[in-house]
Amino acid sequence: MQDKQDKRRAFQEAQQSYHQVYDVYSSIEKTAPDYGTELKHVKQEVNEAYQQIQTALITASEHQRVQLKQFEQDISAIVDKVNSEY
C-alpha cells in the first residue's frame, strides 16, 4: 500500500511542477524590466520539473508514463519558445 502511495505522490509532484512551469512561463512579460529575472525563474522551474518527472517515471504506471512523457514534451516546447525569443 505504501508503494502505491509513493507512486501517486511522485506523479502528483511531477504534475504540480509541470503546472508551475506553465504558470511562471505564462506570467512572463517580454517588455518588463525584470524579464531576465523572470527567465531565470522559468529555467529553475523547468529544471525542477524535469527532475520530478524523471523521479516519477521510475515508478510510474503505464498510464502515468504516457502523461509524464507528454509533460516532458510540453516543457520542451516551452524551452524551445524561450530559446527562440531570447
Steps between C-alpha positions, in 0.01 A plus 500: 500500500784739583655431159179605326488822703864571415426455129198728524696762696788497248255545214314780677824684573602474135157620392517793739848595373370483143218741585742734677709523183192602304392750765841667514544496121156644434562787742815622322480835328770555239489875548526488879820641648553179697465273195844345558412415858174346386687287246729373775192404699359310203832319459499402867141372478582307182797330665294408805219366283738285297643356823154428639394337173810280490439391858135423427586303186692247709184370668226622264220284371462480122224763504709732717803441278306625197395814688852561631646470151242754381604732783860469380402583143295801609782633716745444217275712277512780757878477512512521120274807504710672764820420313363631172382822665818562695 
